Amino acid sequence: MPLEAGLLEILACPACHAPLSEQEAELICTGQDCGLAYPVRDGIPVLLVDEARRPA
């Protein structure tokens, strides 16, 4: 289930404050040095650094 466009515009990575992009069931940080992937569970973004997946 995609997030509302207005919500996606105001969300930012909690670690580096870069914008996020939506890919499948995750929000991916667009920061060059960060790249954390935050899960979306039941349509709710979980923006906790401890819950984020590190880039490969």
N, C-alpha and C positions, 0 to 999 in steps of 0.2 A: 504494500500500500504506500504510494508516494506521499511525501510530506507536502503540505501546502506551500506554494511558492513564497508567500509572504513570510512564513516562518523560516524557510531556508535562507532567505535574504538577511535575516537578523542574527542567525546562529553563527558562532565563531568557535574555533578550536580553543578549548580551555588552556591548553599548554602554550600555544604561541600566538593566539588571537588572529590567525589567518582564516579566511572564509572556508566553508565546508562545501563539498559537492556530494550529491547523492548517487550512490552506486549500489544497486541491488538492496540488501538489507543493512547497509552501512552508510555512514557519513564519513567521507575521506577528507582529511585536512589537505588543503592546496599549498601549504607552506613548503618551500624547497627542502628545508632541513628537518621538517617534522614528519609529515605523511601518516600520522596516526589514523586508524580506522575505528570509528565509534559505532557500536551496534545500535540498531533500532529494534526495539522489542514491543510488539503489539502497537505499532505506530507511534511509539514514544522514544525519542532519541535519548540514549544513556551517555551523557557527556561527562563521564568520569574518567580521568586519565588512567586510573587503576583498572578500568574495564576495557580500555582501548587495546587494539591489536597493533603491534609494531609492524612497520613495513618489512617486506621480505628482503 
